[in-house]
Every structure is written in structure tokens, then in C-alpha cells.
Amino acid sequence: MKTKPFGQVIRELRINHKDYSSLREFARKVGLSPAYLSRIENQKEPPPSEIVVERLAEALGADKYEFFSYAGRVPTEFLETFKKNPKGVASFMRRVQEIGLESDSDWKDIESTISKMKRKSQK
């Protein structure tokens, strides 16, 4: 679980970005008012909409899924998968929790296994 507030992450990345040390410049780039962006950065506003989270991540060269995690949100594309098979997705996620898979290498192993299974089934 991410520990920093969403706004703090945005502010730190923006300040350290070579092109966006100015809040006004960055706000203009992502299509937000400087006042609104300031309120987000100072945790006076909740994390913005999914599309804005994606624009912020893209402008800062960050992973949008990490940004969703900081924002406490699940991307719509994942919710759509859940809606298609709620029992299967819930069962899979419960099993992941039971096993305690947490590291990136654990998840890469799962991804590799799923890819192999998919290729096998397509033959």
C-alpha cells in the first residue's frame, strides 16, 4: 500500500521534473487551473477524476497505475474485467491475498504463467 498522499506525490514529482517546477506551467500542461492543482497538491481536494490522474501521470512520465494506487482508485478498465466475471476475479484476488503475493517479481511470475497458459490454449 502506498503511504504518501496523492497530492504530495504529484508535488514532489512536479518540483523535481525538469520542465515543470512552476505550478502554473504544469497546470497549463495538464489542463487544470493553478488554484485547483495547488489544492490537490496540498491535500485540500481529493484526488481528481480518472482522466486527470492519467494526464498527470503522463505529463510527469509516471506509471498511471501507481498514480491510481496513490489516489485510492481502481481504473475503470479493471472494473470492467470485474463486472464481466465478478466471482472469478474475486476468487483470484482472494487467493492472491491468502498466498501473500506482494513483490513485483511475484506478480511478474504470475503474468508469465498466465501468458504461457494463454499461448498453450491458442494452439
MOPAC internal coordinates of N, CA, C and O (Angstrom, degrees):
PM7 1SCF
backbone

  N    0.0000 0     0.00 0     0.00 0    0    0    0
  C    1.4569 1     0.00 0     0.00 0    1    0    0
  C    1.5231 1   109.06 1     0.00 0    2    1    0
  O    1.2310 1   120.90 1   -41.10 1    3    2    1
  N    1.3044 1   115.88 1   138.90 1    3    2    1
  C    1.4576 1   121.15 1   179.63 1    5    3    2
  C    1.5235 1   109.11 1   -76.06 1    6    5    3
  O    1.2310 1   121.13 1   -38.38 1    7    6    5
  N    1.3300 1   115.44 1   141.62 1    7    6    5
  C    1.4587 1   118.67 1  -175.29 1    9    7    6
  C    1.5254 1   113.66 1  -103.98 1   10    9    7
  O    1.2310 1   119.46 1   154.50 1   11   10    9
  N    1.3056 1   118.64 1   -25.50 1   11   10    9
  C    1.4674 1   120.51 1  -178.90 1   13   11   10
  C    1.5269 1   110.26 1   -80.60 1   14   13   11
  O    1.2310 1   120.42 1   -34.40 1   15   14   13
  N    1.3250 1   116.80 1   145.60 1   15   14   13
  C    1.4737 1   119.55 1   173.96 1   17   15   14
  C    1.5322 1   110.34 1   -66.43 1   18   17   15
  O    1.2310 1   121.13 1   -31.01 1   19   18   17
  N    1.3170 1   115.45 1   148.99 1   19   18   17
  C    1.4598 1   122.01 1  -178.66 1   21   19   18
  C    1.5283 1   111.70 1   -51.94 1   22   21   19
  O    1.2310 1   120.44 1   130.73 1   23   22   21
  N    1.3195 1   116.77 1   -49.27 1   23   22   21
  C    1.4669 1   120.84 1  -177.68 1   25   23   22
  C    1.5203 1   112.87 1   -60.19 1   26   25   23
  O    1.2310 1   120.53 1   142.02 1   27   26   25
  N    1.3127 1   116.59 1   -37.98 1   27   26   25
  C    1.4723 1   120.91 1   179.29 1   29   27   26
  C    1.5265 1   110.53 1   -65.27 1   30   29   27
  O    1.2310 1   120.54 1   139.70 1   31   30   29
  N    1.3192 1   116.57 1   -40.30 1   31   30   29
  C    1.4677 1   120.67 1   178.57 1   33   31   30
  C    1.5209 1   109.85 1   -62.48 1   34   33   31
  O    1.2310 1   120.58 1   133.98 1   35   34   33
  N    1.3232 1   116.49 1   -46.02 1   35   34   33
  C    1.4703 1   121.23 1   179.49 1   37   35   34
  C    1.5219 1   109.72 1   -59.21 1   38   37   35
  O    1.2310 1   120.76 1   130.32 1   39   38   37
  N    1.3190 1   116.14 1   -49.68 1   39   38   37
  C    1.4685 1   120.96 1  -177.29 1   41   39   38
  C    1.5301 1   111.13 1   -59.98 1   42   41   39
  O    1.2310 1   120.09 1   132.70 1   43   42   41
  N    1.3282 1   117.43 1   -47.30 1   43   42   41
  C    1.4666 1   120.52 1  -178.85 1   45   43   42
  C    1.5276 1   111.67 1   -62.31 1   46   45   43
  O    1.2310 1   120.55 1   135.34 1   47   46   45
  N    1.3229 1   116.56 1   -44.66 1   47   46   45
  C    1.4634 1   119.20 1   179.43 1   49   47   46
  C    1.5214 1   111.57 1   -66.24 1   50   49   47
  O    1.2310 1   120.67 1   139.57 1   51   50   49
  N    1.3292 1   116.32 1   -40.43 1   51   50   49
  C    1.4721 1   119.57 1   179.58 1   53   51   50
  C    1.5220 1   111.19 1   -62.96 1   54   53   51
  O    1.2310 1   120.45 1   133.29 1   55   54   53
  N    1.3226 1   116.74 1   -46.71 1   55   54   53
  C    1.4662 1   120.78 1  -178.23 1   57   55   54
  C    1.5267 1   111.31 1   -62.90 1   58   57   55
  O    1.2310 1   120.66 1   143.88 1   59   58   57
  N    1.3199 1   116.35 1   -36.12 1   59   58   57
  C    1.4600 1   120.13 1  -178.59 1   61   59   58
  C    1.5224 1   114.16 1   -86.75 1   62   61   59
  O    1.2310 1   120.29 1   175.64 1   63   62   61
  N    1.3199 1   117.05 1    -4.36 1   63   62   61
  C    1.4610 1   121.64 1   179.09 1   65   63   62
  C    1.5206 1   109.03 1   -80.54 1   66   65   63
  O    1.2310 1   120.32 1   -44.85 1   67   66   65
  N    1.3063 1   117.00 1   135.15 1   67   66   65
  C    1.4775 1   120.69 1  -175.97 1   69   67   66
  C    1.5259 1   113.82 1   -63.22 1   70   69   67
  O    1.2310 1   120.09 1   154.70 1   71   70   69
  N    1.3278 1   117.44 1   -25.30 1   71   70   69
  C    1.4590 1   120.07 1  -176.60 1   73   71   70
  C    1.5234 1   115.05 1   -99.93 1   74   73   71
  O    1.2310 1   119.60 1   168.34 1   75   74   73
  N    1.3443 1   118.38 1   -11.66 1   75   74   73
  C    1.4561 1   119.58 1  -167.94 1   77   75   74
  C    1.5234 1   115.49 1  -129.47 1   78   77   75
  O    1.2310 1   118.89 1  -145.68 1   79   78   77
  N    1.2948 1   119.73 1    34.32 1   79   78   77
  C    1.4667 1   117.80 1   179.16 1   81   79   78
  C    1.5309 1   111.20 1   -63.82 1   82   81   79
  O    1.2310 1   120.31 1   153.40 1   83   82   81
  N    1.3285 1   117.01 1   -26.60 1   83   82   81
  C    1.4630 1   120.91 1   177.88 1   85   83   82
  C    1.5262 1   110.29 1   -84.56 1   86   85   83
  O    1.2310 1   120.82 1   -52.45 1   87   86   85
  N    1.3140 1   116.04 1   127.55 1   87   86   85
  C    1.4525 1   121.24 1   177.81 1   89   87   86
  C    1.5253 1   110.48 1   -60.15 1   90   89   87
  O    1.2310 1   120.52 1   139.82 1   91   90   89
  N    1.3287 1   116.60 1   -40.18 1   91   90   89
  C    1.4715 1   120.51 1  -179.59 1   93   91   90
  C    1.5278 1   111.81 1   -62.33 1   94   93   91
  O    1.2310 1   120.49 1   135.82 1   95   94   93
  N    1.3409 1   116.66 1   -44.18 1   95   94   93
  C    1.4640 1   120.30 1   179.44 1   97   95   94
  C    1.5237 1   110.61 1   -61.02 1   98   97   95
  O    1.2310 1   121.22 1   134.03 1   99   98   97
  N    1.3243 1   115.27 1   -45.97 1   99   98   97
  C    1.4543 1   119.88 1  -177.68 1  101   99   98
  C    1.5293 1   110.92 1   -66.87 1  102  101   99
  O    1.2310 1   120.04 1   137.55 1  103  102  101
  N    1.3117 1   117.52 1   -42.45 1  103  102  101
  C    1.4634 1   121.29 1   178.35 1  105  103  102
  C    1.5264 1   110.13 1   -58.75 1  106  105  103
  O    1.2310 1   120.52 1   136.84 1  107  106  105
  N    1.3216 1   116.61 1   -43.16 1  107  106  105
  C    1.4661 1   120.77 1   178.83 1  109  107  106
  C    1.5333 1   110.17 1   -62.62 1  110  109  107
  O    1.2310 1   120.26 1   137.52 1  111  110  109
  N    1.3282 1   117.11 1   -42.48 1  111  110  109
  C    1.4664 1   122.16 1  -178.95 1  113  111  110
  C    1.5260 1   112.04 1   -60.57 1  114  113  111
  O    1.2310 1   120.42 1   139.46 1  115  114  113
  N    1.3231 1   116.79 1   -40.54 1  115  114  113
  C    1.4629 1   120.03 1  -176.38 1  117  115  114
  C    1.5286 1   113.51 1   -96.59 1  118  117  115
  O    1.2310 1   120.30 1  -178.16 1  119  118  117
  N    1.3288 1   117.02 1     1.84 1  119  118  117
  C    1.4561 1   121.28 1   175.04 1  121  119  118
  C    1.5178 1   114.94 1    76.24 1  122  121  119
  O    1.2310 1   120.64 1  -146.41 1  123  122  121
  N    1.3353 1   116.39 1    33.59 1  123  122  121
  C    1.4650 1   121.22 1   177.48 1  125  123  122
  C    1.5171 1   109.29 1  -118.79 1  126  125  123
  O    1.2310 1   120.58 1   -21.46 1  127  126  125
  N    1.3099 1   116.50 1   158.54 1  127  126  125
  C    1.4563 1   118.48 1   173.73 1  129  127  126
  C    1.5315 1   107.72 1   -75.94 1  130  129  127
  O    1.2310 1   120.02 1   -34.07 1  131  130  129
  N    1.3313 1   117.57 1   145.93 1  131  130  129
  C    1.4637 1   119.76 1   177.85 1  133  131  130
  C    1.5376 1   112.23 1   -57.68 1  134  133  131
  O    1.2310 1   120.40 1   143.46 1  135  134  133
  N    1.3312 1   116.85 1   -36.54 1  135  134  133
  C    1.4695 1   120.20 1  -179.77 1  137  135  134
  C    1.5269 1   111.03 1   -64.46 1  138  137  135
  O    1.2310 1   120.45 1   136.70 1  139  138  137
  N    1.3301 1   116.75 1   -43.30 1  139  138  137
  C    1.4645 1   120.75 1   179.45 1  141  139  138
  C    1.5304 1   110.30 1   -65.63 1  142  141  139
  O    1.2310 1   120.30 1   135.29 1  143  142  141
  N    1.3209 1   117.04 1   -44.71 1  143  142  141
  C    1.4647 1   120.78 1   178.67 1  145  143  142
  C    1.5279 1   110.56 1   -61.24 1  146  145  143
  O    1.2310 1   120.27 1   139.07 1  147  146  145
  N    1.3131 1   117.08 1   -40.93 1  147  146  145
  C    1.4634 1   120.83 1   177.42 1  149  147  146
  C    1.5263 1   111.23 1   -60.94 1  150  149  147
  O    1.2310 1   120.67 1   137.74 1  151  150  149
  N    1.3290 1   116.32 1   -42.26 1  151  150  149
  C    1.4715 1   119.56 1   179.09 1  153  151  150
  C    1.5325 1   110.95 1   -65.19 1  154  153  151
  O    1.2310 1   120.26 1   143.46 1  155  154  153
  N    1.3303 1   117.12 1   -36.54 1  155  154  153
  C    1.4667 1   120.47 1   176.36 1  157  155  154
  C    1.5246 1   109.63 1   -64.19 1  158  157  155
  O    1.2310 1   120.94 1   130.43 1  159  158  157
  N    1.3302 1   115.81 1   -49.57 1  159  158  157
  C    1.4660 1   120.41 1  -177.86 1  161  159  158
  C    1.5300 1   112.61 1   -61.10 1  162  161  159
  O    1.2310 1   120.48 1   148.51 1  163  162  161
  N    1.3099 1   116.69 1   -31.49 1  163  162  161
  C    1.4674 1   121.33 1  -178.23 1  165  163  162
  C    1.5308 1   112.84 1   -96.72 1  166  165  163
  O    1.2310 1   120.59 1  -163.73 1  167  166  165
  N    1.3126 1   116.48 1    16.27 1  167  166  165
  C    1.4636 1   123.54 1   177.82 1  169  167  166
  C    1.5332 1   113.81 1    56.56 1  170  169  167
  O    1.2310 1   120.84 1  -149.18 1  171  170  169
  N    1.3259 1   116.01 1    30.82 1  171  170  169
  C    1.4605 1   120.05 1   175.58 1  173  171  170
  C    1.5224 1   110.73 1   -96.43 1  174  173  171
  O    1.2310 1   120.88 1   174.50 1  175  174  173
  N    1.3166 1   115.92 1    -5.50 1  175  174  173
  C    1.4694 1   123.70 1   174.72 1  177  175  174
  C    1.5208 1   106.57 1  -130.09 1  178  177  175
  O    1.2310 1   120.33 1   -32.34 1  179  178  177
  N    1.3196 1   116.98 1   147.66 1  179  178  177
  C    1.4660 1   118.36 1   173.58 1  181  179  178
  C    1.5296 1   109.59 1   -70.11 1  182  181  179
  O    1.2310 1   119.92 1   -14.64 1  183  182  181
  N    1.3194 1   117.75 1   165.36 1  183  182  181
  C    1.4604 1   118.79 1   176.13 1  185  183  182
  C    1.5279 1   110.52 1   -53.29 1  186  185  183
  O    1.2310 1   120.19 1   -34.84 1  187  186  185
  N    1.3209 1   117.25 1   145.16 1  187  186  185
  C    1.4703 1   121.43 1  -176.04 1  189  187  186
  C    1.5289 1   112.49 1   -74.74 1  190  189  187
  O    1.2310 1   121.46 1     5.77 1  191  190  189
  N    1.3169 1   114.82 1  -174.23 1  191  190  189
  C    1.4674 1   121.99 1  -179.25 1  193  191  190
  C    1.5316 1   111.02 1   -62.89 1  194  193  191
  O    1.2310 1   121.76 1   -15.03 1  195  194  193
  N    1.3176 1   114.23 1   164.97 1  195  194  193
  C    1.4714 1   120.71 1  -179.26 1  197  195  194
  C    1.5236 1   111.77 1   -56.71 1  198  197  195
  O    1.2310 1   120.04 1   135.98 1  199  198  197
  N    1.3152 1   117.54 1   -44.02 1  199  198  197
  C    1.4631 1   120.49 1  -177.63 1  201  199  198
  C    1.5277 1   110.91 1   -64.67 1  202  201  199
  O    1.2310 1   120.06 1   142.89 1  203  202  201
  N    1.3261 1   117.50 1   -37.11 1  203  202  201
  C    1.4720 1   121.00 1   178.89 1  205  203  202
  C    1.5250 1   109.85 1   -71.01 1  206  205  203
  O    1.2310 1   119.82 1   139.97 1  207  206  205
  N    1.3245 1   117.96 1   -40.03 1  207  206  205
  C    1.4657 1   120.70 1   176.30 1  209  207  206
  C    1.5319 1   109.18 1   -57.53 1  210  209  207
  O    1.2310 1   120.64 1   136.15 1  211  210  209
  N    1.3272 1   116.37 1   -43.85 1  211  210  209
  C    1.4724 1   120.37 1   179.11 1  213  211  210
  C    1.5276 1   111.55 1   -63.68 1  214  213  211
  O    1.2310 1   120.15 1   137.61 1  215  214  213
  N    1.3394 1   117.31 1   -42.39 1  215  214  213
  C    1.4785 1   120.35 1   179.29 1  217  215  214
  C    1.5196 1   111.01 1   -63.91 1  218  217  215
  O    1.2310 1   120.17 1   139.31 1  219  218  217
  N    1.3283 1   117.28 1   -40.69 1  219  218  217
  C    1.4651 1   121.01 1   178.58 1  221  219  218
  C    1.5203 1   110.37 1   -62.98 1  222  221  219
  O    1.2310 1   120.54 1   134.35 1  223  222  221
  N    1.3173 1   116.58 1   -45.65 1  223  222  221
  C    1.4715 1   120.90 1   179.85 1  225  223  222
  C    1.5264 1   110.51 1   -61.42 1  226  225  223
  O    1.2310 1   120.72 1   133.70 1  227  226  225
  N    1.3186 1   116.22 1   -46.30 1  227  226  225
  C    1.4656 1   120.16 1  -178.81 1  229  227  226
  C    1.5330 1   111.13 1   -61.73 1  230  229  227
  O    1.2310 1   120.27 1   133.59 1  231  230  229
  N    1.3204 1   117.09 1   -46.41 1  231  230  229
  C    1.4679 1   121.10 1  -178.43 1  233  231  230
  C    1.5259 1   111.81 1   -62.87 1  234  233  231
  O    1.2310 1   120.63 1   147.64 1  235  234  233
  N    1.3331 1   116.40 1   -32.36 1  235  234  233
  C    1.4699 1   120.18 1  -178.59 1  237  235  234
  C    1.5221 1   112.76 1   -93.29 1  238  237  235
  O    1.2310 1   120.39 1   179.63 1  239  238  237
  N    1.3378 1   116.85 1    -0.37 1  239  238  237
  C    1.4589 1   120.51 1  -179.50 1  241  239  238
  C    1.5212 1   112.51 1    67.41 1  242  241  239
  O    1.2310 1   120.88 1  -147.62 1  243  242  241
  N    1.3277 1   115.93 1    32.38 1  243  242  241
  C    1.4638 1   121.34 1  -177.21 1  245  243  242
  C    1.5260 1   110.15 1  -106.83 1  246  245  243
  O    1.2310 1   121.09 1   -15.15 1  247  246  245
  N    1.3126 1   115.52 1   164.85 1  247  246  245
  C    1.4561 1   121.77 1   178.27 1  249  247  246
  C    1.5259 1   109.26 1   -76.72 1  250  249  247
  O    1.2310 1   120.79 1   -57.49 1  251  250  249
  N    1.3246 1   116.10 1   122.51 1  251  250  249
  C    1.4690 1   119.04 1  -176.13 1  253  251  250
  C    1.5188 1   111.66 1   -65.03 1  254  253  251
  O    1.2310 1   119.69 1   150.68 1  255  254  253
  N    1.3129 1   118.20 1   -29.32 1  255  254  253
  C    1.4655 1   119.93 1  -179.53 1  257  255  254
  C    1.5278 1   111.33 1   -71.75 1  258  257  255
  O    1.2310 1   120.46 1   145.75 1  259  258  257
  N    1.3168 1   116.73 1   -34.25 1  259  258  257
  C    1.4660 1   118.73 1   173.49 1  261  259  258
  C    1.5227 1   110.20 1   -65.37 1  262  261  259
  O    1.2310 1   120.82 1   140.46 1  263  262  261
  N    1.3348 1   116.04 1   -39.54 1  263  262  261
  C    1.4624 1   119.50 1   177.71 1  265  263  262
  C    1.5237 1   110.93 1   -62.88 1  266  265  263
  O    1.2310 1   120.24 1   139.31 1  267  266  265
  N    1.3382 1   117.15 1   -40.69 1  267  266  265
  C    1.4603 1   119.95 1   176.41 1  269  267  266
  C    1.5196 1   110.32 1   -60.01 1  270  269  267
  O    1.2310 1   120.62 1   140.63 1  271  270  269
  N    1.3221 1   116.41 1   -39.37 1  271  270  269
  C    1.4610 1   120.50 1   178.79 1  273  271  270
  C    1.5246 1   110.81 1   -63.00 1  274  273  271
  O    1.2310 1   120.29 1   132.76 1  275  274  273
  N    1.3219 1   117.05 1   -47.24 1  275  274  273
  C    1.4698 1   120.21 1   177.34 1  277  275  274
  C    1.5309 1   111.18 1   -61.13 1  278  277  275
  O    1.2310 1   120.81 1   144.85 1  279  278  277
  N    1.3329 1   116.06 1   -35.15 1  279  278  277
  C    1.4664 1   120.60 1  -178.75 1  281  279  278
  C    1.5284 1   112.12 1   -78.83 1  282  281  279
  O    1.2310 1   120.38 1   171.86 1  283  282  281
  N    1.3372 1   116.87 1    -8.14 1  283  282  281
  C    1.4624 1   120.08 1  -179.05 1  285  283  282
  C    1.5114 1   112.69 1    70.81 1  286  285  283
  O    1.2310 1   120.93 1  -147.09 1  287  286  285
  N    1.3235 1   115.83 1    32.91 1  287  286  285
  C    1.4641 1   121.19 1  -176.14 1  289  287  286
  C    1.5237 1   111.22 1  -123.10 1  290  289  287
  O    1.2310 1   121.48 1   -23.88 1  291  290  289
  N    1.3196 1   114.77 1   156.12 1  291  290  289
  C    1.4613 1   121.72 1   173.22 1  293  291  290
  C    1.5266 1   106.50 1  -110.86 1  294  293  291
  O    1.2310 1   119.98 1   -53.70 1  295  294  293
  N    1.3366 1   117.64 1   126.30 1  295  294  293
  C    1.4679 1   119.54 1  -179.54 1  297  295  294
  C    1.5316 1   112.23 1   -58.99 1  298  297  295
  O    1.2310 1   120.68 1   -35.02 1  299  298  297
  N    1.3133 1   116.31 1   144.98 1  299  298  297
  C    1.4594 1   122.57 1  -179.81 1  301  299  298
  C    1.5205 1   111.48 1   -54.17 1  302  301  299
  O    1.2310 1   120.19 1   141.57 1  303  302  301
  N    1.3239 1   117.24 1   -38.43 1  303  302  301
  C    1.4649 1   119.68 1  -178.62 1  305  303  302
  C    1.5301 1   111.15 1   -60.11 1  306  305  303
  O    1.2310 1   119.81 1   146.51 1  307  306  305
  N    1.3318 1   117.96 1   -33.49 1  307  306  305
  C    1.4583 1   120.93 1   177.99 1  309  307  306
  C    1.5272 1   110.47 1   -75.58 1  310  309  307
  O    1.2310 1   120.50 1   143.10 1  311  310  309
  N    1.3193 1   116.65 1   -36.90 1  311  310  309
  C    1.4644 1   120.34 1   177.04 1  313  311  310
  C    1.5285 1   110.76 1   -63.57 1  314  313  311
  O    1.2310 1   120.39 1   143.80 1  315  314  313
  N    1.3248 1   116.85 1   -36.20 1  315  314  313
  C    1.4618 1   121.00 1   178.14 1  317  315  314
  C    1.5285 1   110.20 1   -63.32 1  318  317  315
  O    1.2310 1   120.18 1   138.56 1  319  318  317
  N    1.3312 1   117.27 1   -41.44 1  319  318  317
  C    1.4651 1   121.21 1   177.02 1  321  319  318
  C    1.5170 1   110.01 1   -62.31 1  322  321  319
  O    1.2310 1   120.76 1   137.04 1  323  322  321
  N    1.3274 1   116.16 1   -42.96 1  323  322  321
  C    1.4619 1   121.25 1   178.63 1  325  323  322
  C    1.5271 1   110.81 1   -61.71 1  326  325  323
  O    1.2310 1   120.23 1   137.12 1  327  326  325
  N    1.3285 1   117.16 1   -42.88 1  327  326  325
  C    1.4650 1   121.17 1  -179.38 1  329  327  326
  C    1.5309 1   111.50 1   -62.47 1  330  329  327
  O    1.2310 1   120.44 1   145.91 1  331  330  329
  N    1.3323 1   116.76 1   -34.09 1  331  330  329
  C    1.4637 1   120.80 1  -179.12 1  333  331  330
  C    1.5233 1   112.06 1   -70.59 1  334  333  331
  O    1.2310 1   120.39 1   147.77 1  335  334  333
  N    1.3303 1   116.87 1   -32.23 1  335  334  333
  C    1.4660 1   119.99 1  -178.16 1  337  335  334
  C    1.5280 1   109.57 1  -150.20 1  338  337  335
  O    1.2310 1   120.02 1  -109.56 1  339  338  337
  N    1.3413 1   117.57 1    70.44 1  339  338  337
  C    1.4603 1   119.59 1  -175.24 1  341  339  338
  C    1.5263 1   113.94 1   -60.76 1  342  341  339
  O    1.2310 1   120.13 1   140.11 1  343  342  341
  N    1.3294 1   117.37 1   -39.89 1  343  342  341
  C    1.4684 1   119.33 1  -179.15 1  345  343  342
  C    1.5202 1   111.05 1   -66.68 1  346  345  343
  O    1.2310 1   120.40 1   136.26 1  347  346  345
  N    1.3130 1   116.84 1   -43.74 1  347  346  345
  C    1.4648 1   120.58 1  -178.96 1  349  347  346
  C    1.5193 1   112.35 1   -65.40 1  350  349  347
  O    1.2310 1   120.58 1   135.08 1  351  350  349
  N    1.3336 1   116.50 1   -44.92 1  351  350  349
  C    1.4691 1   120.65 1   179.97 1  353  351  350
  C    1.5238 1   110.13 1   -66.03 1  354  353  351
  O    1.2310 1   120.54 1   136.59 1  355  354  353
  N    1.3391 1   116.57 1   -43.41 1  355  354  353
  C    1.4671 1   119.74 1   179.71 1  357  355  354
  C    1.5234 1   110.82 1   -63.56 1  358  357  355
  O    1.2310 1   120.19 1   138.82 1  359  358  357
  N    1.3174 1   117.24 1   -41.18 1  359  358  357
  C    1.4661 1   121.06 1   178.55 1  361  359  358
  C    1.5270 1   110.66 1   -62.76 1  362  361  359
  O    1.2310 1   120.85 1   135.96 1  363  362  361
  N    1.3200 1   115.98 1   -44.04 1  363  362  361
  C    1.4621 1   120.25 1   178.71 1  365  363  362
  C    1.5275 1   111.07 1   -61.50 1  366  365  363
  O    1.2310 1   120.22 1   132.88 1  367  366  365
  N    1.3268 1   117.19 1   -47.12 1  367  366  365
  C    1.4667 1   120.68 1  -178.09 1  369  367  366
  C    1.5309 1   111.77 1   -66.61 1  370  369  367
  O    1.2310 1   120.46 1   143.03 1  371  370  369
  N    1.3530 1   116.73 1   -36.97 1  371  370  369
  C    1.4726 1   118.98 1   175.92 1  373  371  370
  C    1.5223 1   110.45 1   -61.66 1  374  373  371
  O    1.2310 1   120.88 1   137.96 1  375  374  373
  N    1.3109 1   115.93 1   -42.04 1  375  374  373
  C    1.4736 1   120.57 1  -179.94 1  377  375  374
  C    1.5325 1   110.06 1   -64.39 1  378  377  375
  O    1.2310 1   120.07 1   138.86 1  379  378  377
  N    1.3066 1   117.47 1   -41.14 1  379  378  377
  C    1.4661 1   121.85 1   177.30 1  381  379  378
  C    1.5248 1   109.57 1   -59.28 1  382  381  379
  O    1.2310 1   120.45 1   136.37 1  383  382  381
  N    1.3271 1   116.74 1   -43.63 1  383  382  381
  C    1.4678 1   120.67 1   178.96 1  385  383  382
  C    1.5244 1   111.33 1   -65.36 1  386  385  383
  O    1.2310 1   120.23 1   137.27 1  387  386  385
  N    1.3300 1   117.17 1   -42.73 1  387  386  385
  C    1.4686 1   120.96 1   179.88 1  389  387  386
  C    1.5295 1   111.41 1   -60.89 1  390  389  387
  O    1.2310 1   121.03 1   137.11 1  391  390  389
  N    1.3135 1   115.64 1   -42.89 1  391  390  389
  C    1.4591 1   120.52 1  -178.22 1  393  391  390
  C    1.5264 1   110.62 1   -73.49 1  394  393  391
  O    1.2310 1   120.78 1   151.19 1  395  394  393
  N    1.3208 1   116.11 1   -28.81 1  395  394  393
  C    1.4624 1   120.47 1   179.65 1  397  395  394
  C    1.5168 1   113.45 1    83.25 1  398  397  395
  O    1.2310 1   120.78 1  -144.04 1  399  398  397
  N    1.3291 1   116.11 1    35.96 1  399  398  397
  C    1.4678 1   119.53 1   178.20 1  401  399  398
  C    1.5232 1   109.27 1   -71.75 1  402  401  399
  O    1.2310 1   120.60 1   -57.77 1  403  402  401
  N    1.2999 1   116.46 1   122.23 1  403  402  401
  C    1.4584 1   119.46 1  -177.41 1  405  403  402
  C    1.5221 1   113.90 1  -135.49 1  406  405  403
  O    1.2310 1   119.75 1   145.07 1  407  406  405
  N    1.3135 1   118.07 1   -34.93 1  407  406  405
  C    1.4601 1   119.85 1  -172.54 1  409  407  406
  C    1.5326 1   111.41 1   -76.67 1  410  409  407
  O    1.2310 1   121.46 1   -23.57 1  411  410  409
  N    1.3208 1   114.81 1   156.43 1  411  410  409
  C    1.4614 1   119.99 1   176.47 1  413  411  410
  C    1.5200 1   110.90 1   -58.25 1  414  413  411
  O    1.2310 1   120.36 1   142.02 1  415  414  413
  N    1.3316 1   116.91 1   -37.98 1  415  414  413
  C    1.4752 1   118.83 1  -178.74 1  417  415  414
  C    1.5283 1   110.69 1   -67.08 1  418  417  415
  O    1.2310 1   119.76 1   144.67 1  419  418  417
  N    1.3395 1   118.05 1   -35.33 1  419  418  417
  C    1.4716 1   120.35 1   175.29 1  421  419  418
  C    1.5226 1   110.14 1   -59.64 1  422  421  419
  O    1.2310 1   120.65 1   133.05 1  423  422  421
  N    1.3196 1   116.36 1   -46.95 1  423  422  421
  C    1.4593 1   120.45 1  -178.37 1  425  423  422
  C    1.5214 1   111.81 1   -68.28 1  426  425  423
  O    1.2310 1   119.75 1   144.41 1  427  426  425
  N    1.3265 1   118.08 1   -35.59 1  427  426  425
  C    1.4657 1   120.67 1   177.08 1  429  427  426
  C    1.5286 1   110.11 1   -65.78 1  430  429  427
  O    1.2310 1   120.30 1   143.04 1  431  430  429
  N    1.3238 1   117.04 1   -36.96 1  431  430  429
  C    1.4648 1   120.95 1   176.87 1  433  431  430
  C    1.5297 1   110.53 1   -62.81 1  434  433  431
  O    1.2310 1   120.70 1   136.24 1  435  434  433
  N    1.3257 1   116.26 1   -43.76 1  435  434  433
  C    1.4707 1   120.11 1   178.56 1  437  435  434
  C    1.5275 1   109.76 1   -62.77 1  438  437  435
  O    1.2310 1   120.75 1   134.25 1  439  438  437
  N    1.3177 1   116.18 1   -45.75 1  439  438  437
  C    1.4628 1   120.68 1   179.86 1  441  439  438
  C    1.5243 1   110.88 1   -58.72 1  442  441  439
  O    1.2310 1   120.43 1   136.07 1  443  442  441
  N    1.3181 1   116.79 1   -43.93 1  443  442  441
  C    1.4644 1   121.72 1   179.37 1  445  443  442
  C    1.5299 1   110.71 1   -62.55 1  446  445  443
  O    1.2310 1   120.89 1   136.34 1  447  446  445
  N    1.3233 1   115.90 1   -43.66 1  447  446  445
  C    1.4596 1   120.33 1   179.90 1  449  447  446
  C    1.5241 1   111.26 1   -63.29 1  450  449  447
  O    1.2310 1   120.40 1   136.46 1  451  450  449
  N    1.3109 1   116.85 1   -43.54 1  451  450  449
  C    1.4677 1   120.98 1   178.95 1  453  451  450
  C    1.5296 1   110.23 1   -62.89 1  454  453  451
  O    1.2310 1   120.20 1   137.22 1  455  454  453
  N    1.3337 1   117.22 1   -42.78 1  455  454  453
  C    1.4646 1   121.01 1   178.78 1  457  455  454
  C    1.5290 1   110.96 1   -60.94 1  458  457  455
  O    1.2310 1   120.40 1   137.79 1  459  458  457
  N    1.3240 1   116.85 1   -42.21 1  459  458  457
  C    1.4738 1   120.92 1   178.44 1  461  459  458
  C    1.5261 1   110.53 1   -63.57 1  462  461  459
  O    1.2310 1   120.82 1   137.27 1  463  462  461
  N    1.3318 1   116.05 1   -42.73 1  463  462  461
  C    1.4590 1   120.55 1   179.49 1  465  463  462
  C    1.5306 1   110.31 1   -61.99 1  466  465  463
  O    1.2310 1   120.44 1   138.15 1  467  466  465
  N    1.3111 1   116.76 1   -41.85 1  467  466  465
  C    1.4631 1   121.74 1  -179.06 1  469  467  466
  C    1.5333 1   110.44 1   -64.24 1  470  469  467
  O    1.2310 1   120.78 1   134.54 1  471  470  469
  N    1.3405 1   116.11 1   -45.46 1  471  470  469
  C    1.4785 1   120.04 1   179.51 1  473  471  470
  C    1.5366 1   110.45 1   -62.26 1  474  473  471
  O    1.2310 1   120.62 1   139.76 1  475  474  473
  N    1.3182 1   116.41 1   -40.24 1  475  474  473
  C    1.4630 1   121.03 1   179.65 1  477  475  474
  C    1.5220 1   110.94 1   -62.35 1  478  477  475
  O    1.2310 1   120.63 1   137.48 1  479  478  477
  N    1.3324 1   116.39 1   -42.52 1  479  478  477
  C    1.4573 1   120.66 1  -177.62 1  481  479  478
  C    1.5192 1   112.16 1   -71.16 1  482  481  479
  O    1.2310 1   119.93 1   159.03 1  483  482  481
  N    1.3192 1   117.74 1   -20.97 1  483  482  481
  C    1.4649 1   121.47 1  -179.47 1  485  483  482
  C    1.5206 1   112.50 1   -84.84 1  486  485  483
  O    1.2310 1   120.54 1   169.75 1  487  486  485
  N    1.3194 1   116.57 1   -10.25 1  487  486  485
  C    1.4732 1   119.78 1  -179.22 1  489  487  486
  C    1.4967 1   112.50 1   -79.51 1  490  489  487
  O    1.2310 1   120.10 1   180.00 1  491  490  489

